[in-house]
Amino acid sequence: MAHLFPHPCSVSLLQRSIAAMLFVLAAPLFFTFAVLIRAHSPGPLFFMQWREGFGGRPFRMVKLRTMRCDAGTHLQRMLRESADLRSEWEKFGCLRCDYRVAGPIARLARTLSIDEIPQFLNVLRGEMVLVGPRPLPPEIASSLSRSALEKRRTVFPGVTGLWQVCGRSDLSLRCMGQLDKLYVKNQCWRLDMWIVARTVVEVIRGRGAN
């Protein structure tokens, strides 16, 4: 079946054009939150992290910084000191009550997915698409099953996807892998349209945001 946002070996001009338009439209909201977050937590405006992309190739994903500047060090300390947090991290790839978040405005930005807006720049750069599997850090991607990892590497990671509309961080990494396989197997324009529509609903609800 035809796919609304096809996944060739390069990101299409249509996807880049839509991403550029969406970034421009969302820019005022994004920069308002950025200023408020920096006022509470001085540091870089953007957070960049290596993620696994098409074919397993790494790329630098861009997000609005919503965590303390020492978040990496703080995470390692928390995982060393708490077996419960370590188990949660290994199961979900994130912490649902993450004390590294830089204040209430930053937490609201995460709930409303405003921190994800810079990923439209990754689409412009040809590293992501609008709908696809969630881009993961290599160390977390490697914890997925072999079959899930192979499936997700056949497509570009997406700004939104099944994981984002089916529970987000409420889902385990195992469930994410199953959703990735389901998406790649059944990708079509109807599924993409459903994901885009559900994304709007889930952003408003803030369900599964951490």
NORPEVEN-V566752 format. One record per pair of residues at least 24 apart in sequence whose ideal C-beta (glycine too) atoms are under 8 Angstrom apart, sorted by sequence separation. I is the first residue (numbers start at 1). GAP is how many residues later the second one is. D is the distance in Angstrom with one decimal. If there is no record, write none. Layout:
i=I gap=GAP d=D
i=I gap=GAP d=D
This chain:
i=41 gap=24 d=8.0
i=132 gap=24 d=5.3
i=133 gap=24 d=5.5
i=134 gap=24 d=7.3
i=43 gap=25 d=7.8
i=44 gap=25 d=7.4
i=74 gap=25 d=7.6
i=75 gap=25 d=6.4
i=132 gap=25 d=5.2
i=133 gap=25 d=6.4
i=152 gap=25 d=7.9
i=43 gap=26 d=4.2
i=74 gap=26 d=5.3
i=129 gap=26 d=7.7
i=132 gap=26 d=2.9
i=37 gap=27 d=7.3
i=41 gap=27 d=6.2
i=42 gap=27 d=8.0
i=129 gap=27 d=4.3
i=131 gap=27 d=4.7
i=134 gap=27 d=5.9
i=37 gap=28 d=7.0
i=41 gap=28 d=7.4
i=128 gap=28 d=5.8
i=129 gap=28 d=7.4
i=130 gap=28 d=6.1
i=131 gap=28 d=7.5
i=133 gap=28 d=5.5
i=148 gap=28 d=7.8
i=149 gap=28 d=7.6
i=152 gap=28 d=4.5
i=37 gap=29 d=6.5
i=71 gap=29 d=4.2
i=127 gap=29 d=7.6
i=128 gap=29 d=5.3
i=129 gap=29 d=5.3
i=130 gap=29 d=5.4
i=131 gap=29 d=6.0
i=132 gap=29 d=5.4
i=133 gap=29 d=7.9
i=134 gap=29 d=4.8
i=144 gap=29 d=6.2
i=145 gap=29 d=7.5
i=148 gap=29 d=3.1
i=151 gap=29 d=5.7
i=155 gap=29 d=5.8
i=34 gap=30 d=5.9
i=128 gap=30 d=6.4
i=129 gap=30 d=7.5
i=130 gap=30 d=7.0
i=131 gap=30 d=5.9
i=133 gap=30 d=7.1
i=134 gap=30 d=6.9
i=143 gap=30 d=5.8
i=144 gap=30 d=7.9
i=147 gap=30 d=7.9
i=148 gap=30 d=7.0
i=151 gap=30 d=4.7
i=154 gap=30 d=6.2
i=165 gap=30 d=5.7
i=33 gap=31 d=6.7
i=67 gap=31 d=7.6
i=128 gap=31 d=6.2
i=164 gap=31 d=7.8
i=68 gap=32 d=5.4
i=144 gap=32 d=7.3
i=145 gap=32 d=5.3
i=148 gap=32 d=5.3
i=152 gap=32 d=7.0
i=155 gap=32 d=7.5
i=67 gap=33 d=4.6
i=68 gap=33 d=7.8
i=140 gap=33 d=7.0
i=144 gap=33 d=4.3
i=148 gap=33 d=5.5
i=151 gap=33 d=4.6
i=162 gap=33 d=6.5
i=165 gap=33 d=3.8
i=30 gap=34 d=6.5
i=67 gap=34 d=5.8
i=68 gap=34 d=5.2
i=147 gap=34 d=6.6
i=151 gap=34 d=7.6
i=161 gap=34 d=6.3
i=165 gap=34 d=5.7
i=168 gap=34 d=7.3
i=66 gap=35 d=6.0
i=67 gap=35 d=5.7
i=160 gap=35 d=6.1
i=164 gap=35 d=6.1
i=66 gap=36 d=6.0
i=123 gap=36 d=6.6
i=144 gap=36 d=7.7
i=160 gap=36 d=7.0
i=165 gap=36 d=7.8
i=65 gap=37 d=7.4
i=122 gap=37 d=7.9
i=165 gap=37 d=5.2
i=170 gap=37 d=7.4
i=171 gap=37 d=7.4
i=164 gap=38 d=6.5
i=170 gap=38 d=4.4
i=67 gap=39 d=7.2
i=120 gap=39 d=6.7
i=160 gap=39 d=4.4
i=168 gap=39 d=6.9
i=169 gap=39 d=5.2
i=66 gap=40 d=3.9
i=119 gap=40 d=4.8
i=167 gap=40 d=7.3
i=168 gap=40 d=3.0
i=169 gap=40 d=7.0
i=66 gap=41 d=7.5
i=167 gap=41 d=4.9
i=168 gap=41 d=6.2
i=169 gap=41 d=4.4
i=134 gap=42 d=6.8
i=168 gap=42 d=7.8
i=66 gap=43 d=5.4
i=93 gap=43 d=7.1
i=116 gap=43 d=6.6
i=66 gap=44 d=5.3
i=9 gap=45 d=7.5
i=64 gap=45 d=6.2
i=133 gap=46 d=7.9
i=7 gap=47 d=7.8
i=93 gap=47 d=4.5
i=133 gap=47 d=4.5
i=66 gap=49 d=4.9
i=64 gap=50 d=6.5
i=65 gap=50 d=7.9
i=93 gap=50 d=7.4
i=133 gap=50 d=6.6
i=64 gap=51 d=4.1
i=132 gap=51 d=7.5
i=133 gap=51 d=7.7
i=63 gap=52 d=5.0
i=64 gap=52 d=7.9
i=63 gap=53 d=6.5
i=64 gap=53 d=6.7
i=90 gap=53 d=7.4
i=64 gap=54 d=6.1
i=63 gap=55 d=5.7
i=62 gap=56 d=4.1
i=63 gap=56 d=6.9
i=62 gap=57 d=6.5
i=61 gap=58 d=6.5
i=43 gap=59 d=8.0
i=62 gap=59 d=5.4
i=62 gap=60 d=6.0
i=41 gap=61 d=3.6
i=61 gap=61 d=5.8
i=131 gap=61 d=4.8
i=40 gap=62 d=6.2
i=41 gap=62 d=6.1
i=40 gap=63 d=4.2
i=59 gap=63 d=7.0
i=131 gap=64 d=5.4
i=37 gap=65 d=6.0
i=40 gap=65 d=6.2
i=41 gap=65 d=6.9
i=131 gap=65 d=6.7
i=37 gap=66 d=7.1
i=40 gap=66 d=7.3
i=59 gap=66 d=7.9
i=61 gap=66 d=7.6
i=130 gap=66 d=7.6
i=61 gap=67 d=7.5
i=37 gap=68 d=5.5
i=47 gap=68 d=8.0
i=59 gap=68 d=4.2
i=36 gap=69 d=4.6
i=37 gap=69 d=5.0
i=59 gap=69 d=7.9
i=33 gap=72 d=6.5
i=37 gap=72 d=6.8
i=46 gap=72 d=6.2
i=96 gap=73 d=5.9
i=53 gap=74 d=5.6
i=61 gap=74 d=5.4
i=96 gap=74 d=7.5
i=33 gap=75 d=7.8
i=53 gap=75 d=7.2
i=94 gap=75 d=5.0
i=33 gap=76 d=4.8
i=59 gap=76 d=7.9
i=92 gap=77 d=6.0
i=92 gap=79 d=7.5
i=58 gap=80 d=6.4
i=92 gap=80 d=5.8
i=93 gap=80 d=5.1
i=33 gap=81 d=5.2
i=91 gap=81 d=5.1
i=92 gap=81 d=6.5
i=53 gap=82 d=6.6
i=91 gap=82 d=6.7
i=52 gap=83 d=6.7
i=93 gap=83 d=7.8
i=30 gap=84 d=6.1
i=51 gap=84 d=3.9
i=52 gap=84 d=5.7
i=29 gap=85 d=6.4
i=51 gap=85 d=6.2
i=52 gap=85 d=7.4
i=51 gap=86 d=6.0
i=52 gap=86 d=5.2
i=30 gap=87 d=4.6
i=50 gap=87 d=6.5
i=51 gap=87 d=7.7
i=26 gap=88 d=7.9
i=29 gap=88 d=7.7
i=30 gap=88 d=7.4
i=49 gap=88 d=6.3
i=50 gap=88 d=6.6
i=52 gap=89 d=4.6
i=27 gap=90 d=7.9
i=113 gap=90 d=5.0
i=26 gap=91 d=4.8
i=112 gap=91 d=6.0
i=23 gap=94 d=6.7
i=26 gap=94 d=7.7
i=112 gap=94 d=6.5
i=23 gap=95 d=7.9
i=111 gap=95 d=4.1
i=113 gap=96 d=7.0
i=23 gap=97 d=4.0
i=56 gap=97 d=4.8
i=112 gap=97 d=7.8
i=22 gap=98 d=5.4
i=23 gap=98 d=6.6
i=55 gap=98 d=5.7
i=111 gap=98 d=4.4
i=54 gap=99 d=7.1
i=110 gap=99 d=5.4
i=20 gap=100 d=7.3
i=110 gap=100 d=6.8
i=19 gap=101 d=4.1
i=23 gap=101 d=7.6
i=52 gap=101 d=7.6
i=54 gap=101 d=6.9
i=19 gap=102 d=7.8
i=54 gap=102 d=4.6
i=53 gap=103 d=6.6
i=54 gap=103 d=7.5
i=19 gap=104 d=3.6
i=20 gap=104 d=6.0
i=53 gap=104 d=5.8
i=19 gap=105 d=5.4
i=52 gap=105 d=7.5
i=51 gap=106 d=6.8
i=16 gap=107 d=6.1
i=15 gap=108 d=5.8
i=16 gap=108 d=5.3
i=16 gap=110 d=7.4
i=19 gap=111 d=6.8
i=11 gap=112 d=6.3
i=18 gap=112 d=6.4
i=98 gap=112 d=5.6
i=97 gap=113 d=7.5
i=15 gap=114 d=5.6
i=96 gap=114 d=4.9
i=11 gap=115 d=4.3
i=15 gap=115 d=5.7
i=95 gap=115 d=6.7
i=10 gap=116 d=6.0
i=11 gap=116 d=7.6
i=94 gap=116 d=5.6
i=11 gap=117 d=7.4
i=11 gap=118 d=5.8
i=7 gap=122 d=6.4
i=5 gap=124 d=5.7
i=5 gap=125 d=5.3
i=7 gap=125 d=6.9
i=5 gap=126 d=5.2
i=4 gap=127 d=7.3
i=5 gap=127 d=8.0
i=19 gap=140 d=7.8
i=11 gap=145 d=6.5
i=7 gap=147 d=7.8
i=7 gap=148 d=4.3
i=7 gap=149 d=5.5
i=7 gap=180 d=7.5
i=3 gap=184 d=5.3
i=4 gap=184 d=7.7
i=3 gap=185 d=5.8
i=4 gap=185 d=3.7
i=2 gap=186 d=6.7
i=3 gap=186 d=5.9
i=1 gap=187 d=3.8
i=2 gap=187 d=5.4
i=5 gap=187 d=5.6
i=1 gap=188 d=7.2
i=4 gap=188 d=3.8
i=1 gap=189 d=7.7
i=3 gap=189 d=6.7
i=4 gap=189 d=6.1
